[in-house]
Amino acid sequence: MSLPPSNMTNTAPFAAPESGLIVFDFDGTITTKDTFALFLRYYAGLLPWFFKVMRLMPVFMAYKLGRIDRHAVKAAVIKTFFKGETEENIFAKAQTFANDVIPPLIRPLAQECFDQKKQDIESLYICSASITPYLRHWAVQQGLPEDHVLAVELEFESGVATGRIAGYNVWGENKVRRIYQAFNSDYVHIKEAYGDTRGDLELLNAAEASYFKPFRLSPS
């Protein structure tokens, strides 16, 4: 797969494990709901959330009409909800969200599988189009190193969110791109991948063994 160059800095202090990676998508695969959408409402509060969503309606309409792609939508949403917010406040809200909101959303079969894969913790990763603050809190609670979460990074300057993504939206081919970038490599062996939407297709195709909607009683 030919991937576009990245402007993000590699942060991985180690090489990819020889056994290969085990990579889970998060929203819809491990959880029953889209946690990013839930976090926006949780973070903003109901009334501010409503007005921000109304302000974004032209962006959503442009996407529906095919004038912009989902990456542009994600960028607009992050700008609308987080520009000017302090890093301290975002991370505090992310921690309580991870503690209080996420646990009831975890699919029991996903948790069971995730627990089994923890036996090879060095190989276990989450790769998601959600944002890192609450995902990393949840991962650490699960015993996973926080740098094993490869997701959308918010950009901060002097402790304040700029409203921009630091890098790119981790969706579609960008999931594989993000994994390769994490190890500063043109190729990383992905032993297993778990996903549930079109945004996971390239990741699933890149894996030796792939599992689509594996933790549901039915695949619908």
N, C-alpha and C positions, 0 to 999 in steps of 0.2 A: 504494500500500500504506500503510495506517495503522499507524504504529509507536508503541509505548509510549515515554514520555519516558525519558531516560537520566539517571543520576546521576553519570556519568563526565565528566571535563573534557576538552574538545577540545584535542588536542596538536598538530594539524597546523599548521605555520607557513605553508602555502601553499594556493592554491586548487586544485581538481581540474583536471587538464589538459584542455584543450578537446577533445582527441582522444578522451577517455573513458578509463575504467580497464580494465585487463586483470587479472582476479582469479582466482587459483588457490586452491582448497581444498588442504589438505596431505595428511592421512591418507587413504590409499586412492587418492587421485588422483595425487599425486606419488610417494607411497611404496607399498610392497606390504603394509605392516602398520600397525596403529594404534600410533603412536609414544607417545601418552600412556600407554597401558597398559604399554608396554615401559619407559617412563621411571619409572613408579611402582616397578616391580620393581628396576630399575637403581639408583634412588635409595635405596630402603629396604634392599636386600639381601634375599636369598631368604627366610630365616626370618622376619624382621620383616614382610616383604611378606605372607607367608602368614597370619600372625596378624592383620594389619590387614584383609586380605580377609575372614577369618572374622568379624571384628567388624562388617564391613559387610553381612554376609549378610541381616540383617533389612531393610536398606535395599533391597537388590536384590530381595528377595521382595516388598516393598511396591510396587516398580516393576512387577514382573511381574503383580501383582494389580490394577494400575491405580490404586493408592491415592495414588501420588505421580508426578510427571513426571520426565523425565530431567534437568531443571535442578536439582531437589532432590537427585538422585543425584550429580551433579557436585559440588554444594556439599558433600555429605557425604563424598565421596571426598577432596576437597581438604582439608577439615578434618582428616580422619583421618590423612592422610599428611604434611601440611605444618605444622599448627599447632605453634608453638613452635620451628620450624626457623629457622636463621639465613639471612638473605638471602645472605650470603657463601657458605655451604655449598651452598645451592640453585643459585646461579649457577655455582659451580665444577663441580658435578656436571653441570649443564646443558651446560657447555662441552665437557667430555670426552664426554658423550653425543652431542652434535652432531658432534664430531670422529671418534668411534670407532664409534658404533652406527648413525647415520643413513645415512652414505654407501652401504653395501651394500643399503639398502632402497629407494633411489631407482630408479624405473622408467626405463630407458634412453630410451624415447620421451618421457617427461615431461621428462627433463633436456634432451633435444634441443629440445623445444618451448620450454621455459623459457629456454634459451640464446638462441633466436631472438628471444623477446620482450624480452630485455634490451637490444635495440637501442633500445627505447623505455622506458628504465628509469624515467622519471618516471611512467609509466602503470601500471607493474607492481606488483601487490600480492598478498600471501597473506592469506586470511581463513579462520581455522580455529578449531575448538572445542578444540584443544590449548592448552597453556599457552605463554606468550611466552618464558620464559627460554631454552629450547633452540632454539625456532623462530627467534628473533632471532640466535642464534649461527650457525645454519645459513644464514640469509638473508645475513648479513654476509659469510660465506665465499663466497657466490654473487655478491657485488657489489651486493646490494640494501640500500638504507638500512634500518636497523632499525625506523624508524617506518613502513615499508611493510608491516610485519607487524601485522595486526589479529586478535588472538586473546584468549584468556582471561588476564586479569591477576590475579596473586596480590597480596593486600593485605599490606603490611608496615607495622609501627610500630616505630620505633627499631631498624631492621635485623632485626626478627624477624617471621616470618609469623604473622598473626592466625588463619589457618585459614579466612579468608573470601575470596571472589572480590571483587576491586575492580571492581564493575560488574555484569556478568551473563555468563551462558554464551553464547558466540558460536556459536549453532546455530539452524538454521531461520530464521525471520524476523529473529532477532537478528544474522544475518550482514549483511543489508541495513541494519539499524539501525546497526550498528557502522561500516559504510562511510559512511553519511550523517553520523554523529556525527564521524567523523575529519575531515570537511571543514566541519563546522558548517553543514550545508545540509539542506534538506528534499528535495533531489533531487540525485543525482550520476549522470551518464551512465556506465553500465557497458557498455563496448563488447564485451567477451568475458568469459565465465565458464566455469570448468572445475570439475566436481564429480563425485561418485560415489555419494552416498547421499541418503536422504530429507532429511537435514539441510542439503543444498545446494539443495533445490528452489526456495525463494524467491529465492535468489541467481541461480540459472539462469533463472528466470522474469523476473527484473528486467533481464537482460542482452539486448543487441541480438542477440548470437550466443552460444548456449550449447552446451557439449560435456559429455556424460555418459559417464563411464568411457572417455575417448578414447584412453588410452595402454595399452590391453590388447589382446592378440591376439584376444580374444573379450570381449563385454560382460558376461559372467557374473562 
